[in-house]
Amino acid sequence: MNTRLADFIRAEIEPILQAWEVFAKTIFHARHMGQAGLRDHAKGMLLEIADDLDTRQSKSDQAAKSKGSGAYGAGDGQESSADMHGGDRQASGFSVMETISEFRALRASVVSQWTKLYPTVTEQRLEDLTRFHEAIDQALAESMEHYTTVKEMETRLFGAILVASPDPICVLDLEGRFSYANKATADLFALDPKAIIGQSTFDLGFSFALDFQRNIEKVIADQSTYRGKFSHTFGSGKGERFQYLIAPVLDEHRNIEATVCIFQDITEQALAEEKIWHSAHHDPLTGLPNRRLFLDRLEQGVNHAKRSSLPLAVLFMDLDGFKKVNDSLGHEAGDRLLSDVAKRLTDCVREEDTVARIGGDEFTVILTGAKQRKGVERVAKDIIDALAMPFPIAQQPVHITVSIGISFYPQDASSPLALLEAADQAMYNAKESGSNRMCFYGTSDKIDRYSA
């Protein structure tokens, strides 16, 4: 019985596909594909080849197919299984070599089982095998042609997206050097693309280069994405605040071969957020920290004092005679007076200290690292002397004084609120003792005072 190869393929298609599936599972991009995704194209190609083997072939057809220009598959302008296979594999991330290896495995599966079952070579079987090899080669050519067409279209579309993207997008090699930069990147940097390629952020003199390089190294080491922010003014002058995403580019073996970075200008958003934050944490009249920010900084100061074993002092101040000025000269003059007081208080302390307005005519100061009581006394005296100077607000100079209460961490209290309450109590003691003086909080009724 001289069984034709076409009949054999149809009859034995299940074991042929089983052998094919075992091989396909060794391909990286096929490991997570279901049976349908692995088999459908292979089964279709085998059945199309079987139909072709049953078709009478002229000498001109044979010559054309031997040169790879014959036609197998669906015909009538429809996509063949080979066409669909090429497009599907490209979309699934298969490399060219992975796709070609599938055809090699399909060929080997058919030929191995055919020759094992029919070891005797007849003229008919030899002709069938020859036509089968030609058909496999043609199917491979069709698959690769479609693979290439889809790949080229994808490349063109991706290129168009990169060019049209308003966001700067670039690719960096494993050393952190630019290997690609789209037009938006070149425009942002105010550099010709040729001047960017091969350079690192260090080479280009960017202020964020050190952190940026560290984050690239982290992405490479962890094969994970990273989101970050930086402030920088590029040559183009576009934007000041940016956020960026760095993502790994993996090859077919899951090895990282590059990183891609997308920048986004968030200057407007960042400035709006900062404005909202500033309004929520600062006094709108004087620009000083308000009670909310003061307590936050006081908590930070107490925590730092605990770690460093350094003392901390809180000054609570109330203006003497402010209500009289406000009532006699009006609220506008009172507001101007509060603003001028804020400026004089700020001039009396260091940059690292905090001056705040916590309400009405009440102000506070946090003196960090106050190692000696005499130093705190000197600051309080400077404040008393500064506020005793006349304020040129109305036609006649305005005079006020200040009462100051002082508490220390950790002697007087160990929590921020307790420190503030202790300083507040000391301030009331100072005011009750005649105003225009400082008082230190104590555990007894005896209060140390200084009168100007």
TORKOL-4160 file (C-alpha; in steps of 0.2 Angstrom, whole numbers, padded with zeros to 4 digits, m for minus):
452
<pt num="1" X="0000" Y="0000" Z="0000"/>
<pt num="2" X="0008" Y="0016" Z="m0006"/>
<pt num="3" X="0001" Y="0029" Z="0007"/>
<pt num="4" X="0002" Y="0047" Z="0001"/>
<pt num="5" X="0010" Y="0060" Z="0013"/>
<pt num="6" X="m0005" Y="0071" Z="0012"/>
<pt num="7" X="m0016" Y="0057" Z="0019"/>
<pt num="8" X="m0003" Y="0053" Z="0032"/>
<pt num="9" X="m0003" Y="0071" Z="0038"/>
<pt num="10" X="m0022" Y="0072" Z="0040"/>
<pt num="11" X="m0022" Y="0055" Z="0049"/>
<pt num="12" X="m0008" Y="0058" Z="0061"/>
<pt num="13" X="m0010" Y="0077" Z="0063"/>
<pt num="14" X="m0013" Y="0074" Z="0082"/>
<pt num="15" X="0003" Y="0066" Z="0086"/>
<pt num="16" X="0012" Y="0078" Z="0074"/>
<pt num="17" X="0005" Y="0093" Z="0084"/>
<pt num="18" X="0009" Y="0085" Z="0101"/>
<pt num="19" X="0027" Y="0083" Z="0096"/>
<pt num="20" X="0027" Y="0101" Z="0089"/>
<pt num="21" X="0019" Y="0107" Z="0106"/>
<pt num="22" X="0033" Y="0099" Z="0116"/>
<pt num="23" X="0046" Y="0109" Z="0106"/>
<pt num="24" X="0036" Y="0125" Z="0106"/>
<pt num="25" X="0035" Y="0125" Z="0125"/>
<pt num="26" X="0054" Y="0127" Z="0125"/>
<pt num="27" X="0053" Y="0144" Z="0116"/>
<pt num="28" X="0052" Y="0158" Z="0129"/>
<pt num="29" X="0038" Y="0168" Z="0122"/>
<pt num="30" X="0028" Y="0152" Z="0119"/>
<pt num="31" X="0029" Y="0146" Z="0137"/>
<pt num="32" X="0013" Y="0155" Z="0143"/>
<pt num="33" X="0003" Y="0152" Z="0127"/>
<pt num="34" X="m0012" Y="0141" Z="0128"/>
<pt num="35" X="m0014" Y="0125" Z="0117"/>
<pt num="36" X="m0025" Y="0135" Z="0105"/>
<pt num="37" X="m0013" Y="0149" Z="0102"/>
<pt num="38" X="0001" Y="0136" Z="0099"/>
<pt num="39" X="m0008" Y="0124" Z="0088"/>
<pt num="40" X="m0020" Y="0134" Z="0077"/>
<pt num="41" X="m0008" Y="0140" Z="0064"/>
<pt num="42" X="0002" Y="0124" Z="0064"/>
<pt num="43" X="m0013" Y="0114" Z="0061"/>
<pt num="44" X="m0019" Y="0126" Z="0047"/>
<pt num="45" X="m0002" Y="0126" Z="0039"/>
<pt num="46" X="m0002" Y="0107" Z="0039"/>
<pt num="47" X="m0019" Y="0105" Z="0032"/>
<pt num="48" X="m0015" Y="0118" Z="0018"/>
<pt num="49" X="0001" Y="0109" Z="0014"/>
<pt num="50" X="m0009" Y="0092" Z="0013"/>
<pt num="51" X="m0021" Y="0100" Z="0001"/>
<pt num="52" X="m0007" Y="0106" Z="m0010"/>
<pt num="53" X="0001" Y="0089" Z="m0010"/>
<pt num="54" X="m0015" Y="0082" Z="m0017"/>
<pt num="55" X="m0015" Y="0095" Z="m0031"/>
<pt num="56" X="m0007" Y="0091" Z="m0048"/>
<pt num="57" X="0009" Y="0101" Z="m0050"/>
<pt num="58" X="0015" Y="0106" Z="m0067"/>
<pt num="59" X="0033" Y="0108" Z="m0072"/>
<pt num="60" X="0031" Y="0127" Z="m0071"/>
<pt num="61" X="0023" Y="0126" Z="m0054"/>
<pt num="62" X="0037" Y="0116" Z="m0048"/>
<pt num="63" X="0050" Y="0128" Z="m0055"/>
<pt num="64" X="0042" Y="0142" Z="m0047"/>
<pt num="65" X="0040" Y="0134" Z="m0030"/>
<pt num="66" X="0058" Y="0128" Z="m0030"/>
<pt num="67" X="0063" Y="0147" Z="m0031"/>
<pt num="68" X="0051" Y="0152" Z="m0017"/>
<pt num="69" X="0039" Y="0161" Z="m0028"/>
<pt num="70" X="0025" Y="0148" Z="m0028"/>
<pt num="71" X="0008" Y="0150" Z="m0019"/>
<pt num="72" X="0002" Y="0139" Z="m0004"/>
<pt num="73" X="m0012" Y="0143" Z="0008"/>
<pt num="74" X="m0029" Y="0150" Z="0007"/>
<pt num="75" X="m0028" Y="0159" Z="m0010"/>
<pt num="76" X="m0041" Y="0171" Z="m0017"/>
<pt num="77" X="m0033" Y="0185" Z="m0008"/>
<pt num="78" X="m0036" Y="0178" Z="0009"/>
<pt num="79" X="m0023" Y="0176" Z="0022"/>
<pt num="80" X="m0015" Y="0159" Z="0024"/>
<pt num="81" X="m0011" Y="0151" Z="0040"/>
<pt num="82" X="0007" Y="0155" Z="0037"/>
<pt num="83" X="0002" Y="0174" Z="0035"/>
<pt num="84" X="m0008" Y="0174" Z="0051"/>
<pt num="85" X="0006" Y="0164" Z="0060"/>
<pt num="86" X="0019" Y="0178" Z="0055"/>
<pt num="87" X="0008" Y="0192" Z="0061"/>
<pt num="88" X="0003" Y="0183" Z="0077"/>
<pt num="89" X="0021" Y="0179" Z="0082"/>
<pt num="90" X="0027" Y="0196" Z="0079"/>
<pt num="91" X="0013" Y="0203" Z="0090"/>
<pt num="92" X="0017" Y="0190" Z="0103"/>
<pt num="93" X="0035" Y="0196" Z="0104"/>
<pt num="94" X="0043" Y="0182" Z="0096"/>
<pt num="95" X="0060" Y="0185" Z="0088"/>
<pt num="96" X="0064" Y="0180" Z="0070"/>
<pt num="97" X="0074" Y="0166" Z="0075"/>
<pt num="98" X="0061" Y="0159" Z="0087"/>
<pt num="99" X="0048" Y="0160" Z="0073"/>
<pt num="100" X="0059" Y="0151" Z="0061"/>
<pt num="101" X="0063" Y="0138" Z="0074"/>
<pt num="102" X="0045" Y="0133" Z="0074"/>
<pt num="103" X="0045" Y="0129" Z="0056"/>
<pt num="104" X="0060" Y="0119" Z="0058"/>
<pt num="105" X="0052" Y="0109" Z="0072"/>
<pt num="106" X="0036" Y="0107" Z="0062"/>
<pt num="107" X="0046" Y="0100" Z="0047"/>
<pt num="108" X="0056" Y="0088" Z="0059"/>
<pt num="109" X="0040" Y="0082" Z="0067"/>
<pt num="110" X="0032" Y="0077" Z="0050"/>
<pt num="111" X="0047" Y="0070" Z="0042"/>
<pt num="112" X="0053" Y="0060" Z="0058"/>
<pt num="113" X="0036" Y="0051" Z="0060"/>
<pt num="114" X="0034" Y="0048" Z="0041"/>
<pt num="115" X="0051" Y="0040" Z="0038"/>
<pt num="116" X="0049" Y="0030" Z="0054"/>
<pt num="117" X="0032" Y="0023" Z="0048"/>
<pt num="118" X="0038" Y="0021" Z="0030"/>
<pt num="119" X="0057" Y="0018" Z="0030"/>
<pt num="120" X="0057" Y="0012" Z="0012"/>
<pt num="121" X="0059" Y="0026" Z="0000"/>
<pt num="122" X="0049" Y="0025" Z="m0016"/>
<pt num="123" X="0048" Y="0037" Z="m0030"/>
<pt num="124" X="0031" Y="0043" Z="m0025"/>
<pt num="125" X="0037" Y="0045" Z="m0007"/>
<pt num="126" X="0052" Y="0054" Z="m0012"/>
<pt num="127" X="0042" Y="0066" Z="m0023"/>
<pt num="128" X="0030" Y="0069" Z="m0008"/>
<pt num="129" X="0044" Y="0073" Z="0003"/>
<pt num="130" X="0052" Y="0085" Z="m0009"/>
<pt num="131" X="0035" Y="0094" Z="m0012"/>
<pt num="132" X="0033" Y="0094" Z="0007"/>
<pt num="133" X="0050" Y="0103" Z="0010"/>
<pt num="134" X="0046" Y="0116" Z="m0004"/>
<pt num="135" X="0029" Y="0119" Z="0005"/>
<pt num="136" X="0037" Y="0121" Z="0022"/>
<pt num="137" X="0050" Y="0133" Z="0014"/>
<pt num="138" X="0036" Y="0143" Z="0005"/>
<pt num="139" X="0025" Y="0144" Z="0021"/>
<pt num="140" X="0041" Y="0150" Z="0031"/>
<pt num="141" X="0043" Y="0163" Z="0017"/>
<pt num="142" X="0025" Y="0169" Z="0018"/>
<pt num="143" X="0026" Y="0169" Z="0037"/>
<pt num="144" X="0042" Y="0180" Z="0037"/>
<pt num="145" X="0035" Y="0191" Z="0024"/>
<pt num="146" X="0020" Y="0195" Z="0035"/>
<pt num="147" X="0030" Y="0196" Z="0051"/>
<pt num="148" X="0042" Y="0209" Z="0042"/>
<pt num="149" X="0027" Y="0219" Z="0035"/>
<pt num="150" X="0019" Y="0220" Z="0053"/>
<pt num="151" X="0035" Y="0224" Z="0061"/>
<pt num="152" X="0039" Y="0238" Z="0049"/>
<pt num="153" X="0022" Y="0245" Z="0051"/>
<pt num="154" X="0024" Y="0244" Z="0070"/>
<pt num="155" X="0041" Y="0252" Z="0068"/>
<pt num="156" X="0033" Y="0266" Z="0058"/>
<pt num="157" X="0019" Y="0269" Z="0069"/>
<pt num="158" X="0030" Y="0269" Z="0085"/>
<pt num="159" X="0042" Y="0281" Z="0076"/>
<pt num="160" X="0027" Y="0292" Z="0072"/>
<pt num="161" X="0022" Y="0292" Z="0090"/>
<pt num="162" X="0039" Y="0296" Z="0096"/>
<pt num="163" X="0041" Y="0311" Z="0084"/>
<pt num="164" X="0023" Y="0317" Z="0088"/>
<pt num="165" X="0024" Y="0315" Z="0107"/>
<pt num="166" X="0024" Y="0331" Z="0117"/>
<pt num="167" X="0034" Y="0322" Z="0131"/>
<pt num="168" X="0052" Y="0320" Z="0129"/>
<pt num="169" X="0056" Y="0301" Z="0127"/>
<pt num="170" X="0074" Y="0294" Z="0126"/>
<pt num="171" X="0083" Y="0278" Z="0127"/>
<pt num="172" X="0099" Y="0275" Z="0137"/>
<pt num="173" X="0112" Y="0261" Z="0137"/>
<pt num="174" X="0117" Y="0252" Z="0152"/>
<pt num="175" X="0131" Y="0265" Z="0156"/>
<pt num="176" X="0118" Y="0279" Z="0156"/>
<pt num="177" X="0122" Y="0286" Z="0139"/>
<pt num="178" X="0109" Y="0292" Z="0127"/>
<pt num="179" X="0106" Y="0281" Z="0112"/>
<pt num="180" X="0090" Y="0289" Z="0106"/>
<pt num="181" X="0081" Y="0305" Z="0109"/>
<pt num="182" X="0065" Y="0311" Z="0101"/>
<pt num="183" X="0062" Y="0328" Z="0095"/>
<pt num="184" X="0054" Y="0334" Z="0111"/>
<pt num="185" X="0069" Y="0329" Z="0121"/>
<pt num="186" X="0081" Y="0338" Z="0109"/>
<pt num="187" X="0069" Y="0354" Z="0110"/>
<pt num="188" X="0069" Y="0353" Z="0129"/>
<pt num="189" X="0088" Y="0351" Z="0130"/>
<pt num="190" X="0090" Y="0364" Z="0117"/>
<pt num="191" X="0103" Y="0353" Z="0108"/>
<pt num="192" X="0104" Y="0345" Z="0091"/>
<pt num="193" X="0100" Y="0326" Z="0093"/>
<pt num="194" X="0118" Y="0322" Z="0087"/>
<pt num="195" X="0125" Y="0332" Z="0102"/>
<pt num="196" X="0114" Y="0321" Z="0114"/>
<pt num="197" X="0118" Y="0304" Z="0107"/>
<pt num="198" X="0132" Y="0295" Z="0116"/>
<pt num="199" X="0132" Y="0308" Z="0131"/>
<pt num="200" X="0127" Y="0305" Z="0149"/>
<pt num="201" X="0117" Y="0317" Z="0160"/>
<pt num="202" X="0134" Y="0321" Z="0168"/>
<pt num="203" X="0142" Y="0325" Z="0151"/>
<pt num="204" X="0128" Y="0337" Z="0148"/>
<pt num="205" X="0130" Y="0345" Z="0165"/>
<pt num="206" X="0113" Y="0342" Z="0171"/>
<pt num="207" X="0111" Y="0346" Z="0190"/>
<pt num="208" X="0100" Y="0330" Z="0193"/>
<pt num="209" X="0113" Y="0319" Z="0185"/>
<pt num="210" X="0119" Y="0310" Z="0201"/>
<pt num="211" X="0102" Y="0305" Z="0207"/>
<pt num="212" X="0097" Y="0301" Z="0189"/>
<pt num="213" X="0111" Y="0289" Z="0186"/>
<pt num="214" X="0109" Y="0280" Z="0203"/>
<pt num="215" X="0090" Y="0277" Z="0198"/>
<pt num="216" X="0095" Y="0270" Z="0181"/>
<pt num="217" X="0107" Y="0258" Z="0190"/>
<pt num="218" X="0093" Y="0253" Z="0202"/>
<pt num="219" X="0081" Y="0249" Z="0187"/>
<pt num="220" X="0095" Y="0239" Z="0179"/>
<pt num="221" X="0099" Y="0229" Z="0195"/>
<pt num="222" X="0080" Y="0226" Z="0200"/>
<pt num="223" X="0073" Y="0225" Z="0182"/>
<pt num="224" X="0059" Y="0237" Z="0188"/>
<pt num="225" X="0052" Y="0254" Z="0184"/>
<pt num="226" X="0056" Y="0269" Z="0194"/>
<pt num="227" X="0047" Y="0286" Z="0196"/>
<pt num="228" X="0056" Y="0301" Z="0201"/>
<pt num="229" X="0056" Y="0320" Z="0201"/>
<pt num="230" X="0069" Y="0334" Z="0199"/>
<pt num="231" X="0071" Y="0353" Z="0197"/>
<pt num="232" X="0081" Y="0359" Z="0183"/>
<pt num="233" X="0081" Y="0373" Z="0171"/>
<pt num="234" X="0087" Y="0367" Z="0153"/>
<pt num="235" X="0094" Y="0377" Z="0140"/>
<pt num="236" X="0077" Y="0379" Z="0132"/>
<pt num="237" X="0070" Y="0388" Z="0147"/>
<pt num="238" X="0055" Y="0376" Z="0146"/>
<pt num="239" X="0049" Y="0371" Z="0164"/>
<pt num="240" X="0057" Y="0370" Z="0180"/>
<pt num="241" X="0050" Y="0355" Z="0189"/>
<pt num="242" X="0049" Y="0338" Z="0180"/>
<pt num="243" X="0044" Y="0320" Z="0184"/>
<pt num="244" X="0051" Y="0305" Z="0175"/>
<pt num="245" X="0049" Y="0287" Z="0173"/>
<pt num="246" X="0063" Y="0275" Z="0169"/>
<pt num="247" X="0059" Y="0257" Z="0163"/>
<pt num="248" X="0070" Y="0242" Z="0158"/>
<pt num="249" X="0070" Y="0236" Z="0140"/>
<pt num="250" X="0072" Y="0217" Z="0140"/>
<pt num="251" X="0078" Y="0206" Z="0126"/>
<pt num="252" X="0070" Y="0189" Z="0121"/>
<pt num="253" X="0080" Y="0181" Z="0135"/>
<pt num="254" X="0074" Y="0193" Z="0148"/>
<pt num="255" X="0091" Y="0201" Z="0150"/>
<pt num="256" X="0091" Y="0220" Z="0151"/>
<pt num="257" X="0098" Y="0229" Z="0136"/>
<pt num="258" X="0094" Y="0247" Z="0139"/>
<pt num="259" X="0082" Y="0258" Z="0148"/>
<pt num="260" X="0069" Y="0270" Z="0142"/>
<pt num="261" X="0065" Y="0287" Z="0150"/>
<pt num="262" X="0050" Y="0298" Z="0148"/>
<pt num="263" X="0050" Y="0316" Z="0155"/>
<pt num="264" X="0035" Y="0326" Z="0160"/>
<pt num="265" X="0035" Y="0345" Z="0164"/>
<pt num="266" X="0025" Y="0347" Z="0180"/>
<pt num="267" X="0030" Y="0365" Z="0184"/>
<pt num="268" X="0013" Y="0372" Z="0183"/>
<pt num="269" X="0006" Y="0358" Z="0194"/>
<pt num="270" X="0020" Y="0358" Z="0206"/>
<pt num="271" X="0019" Y="0377" Z="0208"/>
<pt num="272" X="0000" Y="0376" Z="0211"/>
<pt num="273" X="0002" Y="0363" Z="0224"/>
<pt num="274" X="0016" Y="0373" Z="0233"/>
<pt num="275" X="0005" Y="0388" Z="0233"/>
<pt num="276" X="m0009" Y="0378" Z="0241"/>
<pt num="277" X="0003" Y="0371" Z="0254"/>
<pt num="278" X="0010" Y="0388" Z="0258"/>
<pt num="279" X="m0007" Y="0396" Z="0260"/>
<pt num="280" X="m0012" Y="0381" Z="0272"/>
<pt num="281" X="0004" Y="0383" Z="0282"/>
<pt num="282" X="0008" Y="0402" Z="0282"/>
<pt num="283" X="m0001" Y="0417" Z="0289"/>
<pt num="284" X="m0008" Y="0427" Z="0274"/>
<pt num="285" X="m0004" Y="0444" Z="0282"/>
<pt num="286" X="0014" Y="0442" Z="0288"/>
<pt num="287" X="0020" Y="0427" Z="0278"/>
<pt num="288" X="0026" Y="0419" Z="0294"/>
<pt num="289" X="0022" Y="0400" Z="0298"/>
<pt num="290" X="0005" Y="0399" Z="0306"/>
<pt num="291" X="0001" Y="0389" Z="0321"/>
<pt num="292" X="m0001" Y="0372" Z="0311"/>
<pt num="293" X="0017" Y="0374" Z="0303"/>
<pt num="294" X="0024" Y="0380" Z="0320"/>
<pt num="295" X="0018" Y="0365" Z="0329"/>
<pt num="296" X="0025" Y="0354" Z="0315"/>
<pt num="297" X="0042" Y="0362" Z="0316"/>
<pt num="298" X="0041" Y="0361" Z="0335"/>
<pt num="299" X="0038" Y="0343" Z="0334"/>
<pt num="300" X="0053" Y="0341" Z="0323"/>
<pt num="301" X="0064" Y="0351" Z="0334"/>
<pt num="302" X="0059" Y="0341" Z="0349"/>
<pt num="303" X="0063" Y="0325" Z="0340"/>
<pt num="304" X="0080" Y="0332" Z="0335"/>
<pt num="305" X="0083" Y="0337" Z="0352"/>
<pt num="306" X="0080" Y="0320" Z="0359"/>
<pt num="307" X="0092" Y="0312" Z="0346"/>
<pt num="308" X="0106" Y="0325" Z="0348"/>
<pt num="309" X="0103" Y="0328" Z="0367"/>
<pt num="310" X="0103" Y="0347" Z="0364"/>
<pt num="311" X="0091" Y="0358" Z="0373"/>
<pt num="312" X="0078" Y="0368" Z="0364"/>
<pt num="313" X="0069" Y="0385" Z="0369"/>
<pt num="314" X="0051" Y="0391" Z="0365"/>
<pt num="315" X="0047" Y="0410" Z="0366"/>
<pt num="316" X="0029" Y="0415" Z="0367"/>
<pt num="317" X="0026" Y="0433" Z="0364"/>
<pt num="318" X="0011" Y="0445" Z="0366"/>
<pt num="319" X="0011" Y="0463" Z="0360"/>
<pt num="320" X="0008" Y="0476" Z="0374"/>
<pt num="321" X="m0003" Y="0490" Z="0368"/>
<pt num="322" X="m0008" Y="0483" Z="0351"/>
<pt num="323" X="m0027" Y="0484" Z="0354"/>
<pt num="324" X="m0025" Y="0502" Z="0358"/>
<pt num="325" X="m0016" Y="0505" Z="0341"/>
<pt num="326" X="m0029" Y="0495" Z="0332"/>
<pt num="327" X="m0044" Y="0504" Z="0339"/>
<pt num="328" X="m0037" Y="0521" Z="0337"/>
<pt num="329" X="m0028" Y="0520" Z="0320"/>
<pt num="330" X="m0039" Y="0507" Z="0312"/>
<pt num="331" X="m0036" Y="0489" Z="0306"/>
<pt num="332" X="m0026" Y="0494" Z="0291"/>
<pt num="333" X="m0013" Y="0502" Z="0303"/>
<pt num="334" X="m0014" Y="0487" Z="0314"/>
<pt num="335" X="m0011" Y="0475" Z="0300"/>
<pt num="336" X="0004" Y="0485" Z="0294"/>
<pt num="337" X="0011" Y="0485" Z="0312"/>
<pt num="338" X="0010" Y="0466" Z="0313"/>
<pt num="339" X="0019" Y="0465" Z="0297"/>
<pt num="340" X="0033" Y="0476" Z="0303"/>
<pt num="341" X="0034" Y="0467" Z="0320"/>
<pt num="342" X="0036" Y="0450" Z="0310"/>
<pt num="343" X="0051" Y="0458" Z="0300"/>
<pt num="344" X="0059" Y="0464" Z="0316"/>
<pt num="345" X="0057" Y="0447" Z="0325"/>
<pt num="346" X="0064" Y="0438" Z="0310"/>
<pt num="347" X="0080" Y="0449" Z="0310"/>
<pt num="348" X="0083" Y="0445" Z="0329"/>
<pt num="349" X="0085" Y="0426" Z="0326"/>
<pt num="350" X="0095" Y="0414" Z="0315"/>
<pt num="351" X="0090" Y="0407" Z="0299"/>
<pt num="352" X="0088" Y="0390" Z="0306"/>
<pt num="353" X="0076" Y="0396" Z="0320"/>
<pt num="354" X="0057" Y="0398" Z="0317"/>
<pt num="355" X="0047" Y="0413" Z="0319"/>
<pt num="356" X="0028" Y="0411" Z="0318"/>
<pt num="357" X="0012" Y="0421" Z="0321"/>
<pt num="358" X="m0001" Y="0409" Z="0329"/>
<pt num="359" X="m0015" Y="0421" Z="0330"/>
<pt num="360" X="m0020" Y="0440" Z="0334"/>
<pt num="361" X="m0005" Y="0449" Z="0341"/>
<pt num="362" X="0003" Y="0432" Z="0347"/>
<pt num="363" X="0020" Y="0427" Z="0340"/>
<pt num="364" X="0031" Y="0412" Z="0344"/>
<pt num="365" X="0050" Y="0408" Z="0341"/>
<pt num="366" X="0059" Y="0391" Z="0341"/>
<pt num="367" X="0077" Y="0392" Z="0346"/>
<pt num="368" X="0086" Y="0376" Z="0341"/>
<pt num="369" X="0102" Y="0371" Z="0350"/>
<pt num="370" X="0100" Y="0383" Z="0364"/>
<pt num="371" X="0114" Y="0377" Z="0375"/>
<pt num="372" X="0115" Y="0391" Z="0387"/>
<pt num="373" X="0101" Y="0401" Z="0396"/>
<pt num="374" X="0111" Y="0417" Z="0393"/>
<pt num="375" X="0110" Y="0415" Z="0375"/>
<pt num="376" X="0091" Y="0414" Z="0375"/>
<pt num="377" X="0090" Y="0429" Z="0387"/>
<pt num="378" X="0101" Y="0439" Z="0374"/>
<pt num="379" X="0089" Y="0434" Z="0360"/>
<pt num="380" X="0074" Y="0439" Z="0371"/>
<pt num="381" X="0082" Y="0455" Z="0376"/>
<pt num="382" X="0086" Y="0459" Z="0357"/>
<pt num="383" X="0067" Y="0456" Z="0353"/>
<pt num="384" X="0062" Y="0468" Z="0367"/>
<pt num="385" X="0074" Y="0481" Z="0362"/>
<pt num="386" X="0069" Y="0479" Z="0343"/>
<pt num="387" X="0050" Y="0481" Z="0346"/>
<pt num="388" X="0053" Y="0495" Z="0358"/>
<pt num="389" X="0059" Y="0506" Z="0344"/>
<pt num="390" X="0045" Y="0517" Z="0336"/>
<pt num="391" X="0036" Y="0510" Z="0321"/>
<pt num="392" X="0034" Y="0523" Z="0307"/>
<pt num="393" X="0016" Y="0519" Z="0303"/>
<pt num="394" X="0005" Y="0534" Z="0306"/>
<pt num="395" X="0009" Y="0553" Z="0306"/>
<pt num="396" X="0015" Y="0550" Z="0323"/>
<pt num="397" X="0027" Y="0536" Z="0327"/>
<pt num="398" X="0019" Y="0521" Z="0335"/>
<pt num="399" X="0026" Y="0513" Z="0351"/>
<pt num="400" X="0022" Y="0496" Z="0358"/>
<pt num="401" X="0031" Y="0484" Z="0369"/>
<pt num="402" X="0031" Y="0465" Z="0371"/>
<pt num="403" X="0029" Y="0452" Z="0385"/>
<pt num="404" X="0039" Y="0436" Z="0382"/>
<pt num="405" X="0037" Y="0419" Z="0391"/>
<pt num="406" X="0051" Y="0406" Z="0389"/>
<pt num="407" X="0051" Y="0387" Z="0391"/>
<pt num="408" X="0065" Y="0374" Z="0389"/>
<pt num="409" X="0065" Y="0356" Z="0382"/>
<pt num="410" X="0068" Y="0345" Z="0392"/>
<pt num="411" X="0068" Y="0354" Z="0408"/>
<pt num="412" X="0051" Y="0362" Z="0408"/>
<pt num="413" X="0041" Y="0350" Z="0396"/>
<pt num="414" X="0044" Y="0335" Z="0385"/>
<pt num="415" X="0031" Y="0337" Z="0372"/>
<pt num="416" X="0028" Y="0351" Z="0359"/>
<pt num="417" X="0011" Y="0356" Z="0366"/>
<pt num="418" X="0017" Y="0356" Z="0384"/>
<pt num="419" X="0032" Y="0367" Z="0379"/>
<pt num="420" X="0020" Y="0379" Z="0370"/>
<pt num="421" X="0008" Y="0379" Z="0385"/>
<pt num="422" X="0023" Y="0382" Z="0397"/>
<pt num="423" X="0029" Y="0397" Z="0387"/>
<pt num="424" X="0011" Y="0404" Z="0386"/>
<pt num="425" X="0010" Y="0403" Z="0405"/>
<pt num="426" X="0027" Y="0411" Z="0407"/>
<pt num="427" X="0021" Y="0425" Z="0395"/>
<pt num="428" X="0005" Y="0428" Z="0406"/>
<pt num="429" X="0016" Y="0429" Z="0421"/>
<pt num="430" X="0027" Y="0442" Z="0413"/>
<pt num="431" X="0012" Y="0453" Z="0407"/>
<pt num="432" X="0004" Y="0452" Z="0425"/>
<pt num="433" X="0021" Y="0458" Z="0432"/>
<pt num="434" X="0020" Y="0474" Z="0422"/>
<pt num="435" X="0023" Y="0469" Z="0404"/>
<pt num="436" X="0038" Y="0473" Z="0393"/>
<pt num="437" X="0048" Y="0460" Z="0401"/>
<pt num="438" X="0053" Y="0441" Z="0399"/>
<pt num="439" X="0049" Y="0427" Z="0411"/>
<pt num="440" X="0056" Y="0409" Z="0412"/>
<pt num="441" X="0044" Y="0396" Z="0416"/>
<pt num="442" X="0047" Y="0387" Z="0432"/>
<pt num="443" X="0040" Y="0373" Z="0443"/>
<pt num="444" X="0038" Y="0385" Z="0458"/>
<pt num="445" X="0029" Y="0402" Z="0460"/>
<pt num="446" X="0046" Y="0411" Z="0458"/>
<pt num="447" X="0048" Y="0417" Z="0440"/>
<pt num="448" X="0064" Y="0425" Z="0434"/>
<pt num="449" X="0061" Y="0442" Z="0425"/>
<pt num="450" X="0070" Y="0454" Z="0414"/>
<pt num="451" X="0063" Y="0472" Z="0412"/>
<pt num="452" X="0069" Y="0483" Z="0399"/>
